[in-house]
Amino acid sequence: QVQLVESGGGSVQTGGSLRLSCAVSGYTYTSRYYVGWVRQAPGKEREGVAAIFFGVGNTYYADSVKGRFTISEDNAKNTVFLQMNSLKPEDTAMYHCAATPYTARPLHSDAYIYWGQGTQVTVAS
């Protein structure tokens, strides 16, 4: 059973930074899989903001976060990070990490099979 556990959310001022972590466990049959960060704000649709092909290193970003967010992996710890800089109030949302063995659409939230419970990010203006 694949499990994902997020951490690192919180409240910051506009322009601040946060680093989210996603610990992945249970992928016993492969060392390569996609991990994405998907956010959802109240009243809005889910939005895939970043993804990584874990074990390979290919990264993908939504236009809304490109240049501000960086996704990375630590293979030894089976952990994916999302470094978020220059945060804006519109980045306020619940951030989930999600995983799937393969997808041709790594920024599409419906591509993911396994989901973490999420961590809240709040950016004050």
Disulfide bonds with the S-S distance in Angstrom:
Cys22-Cys97 2.10
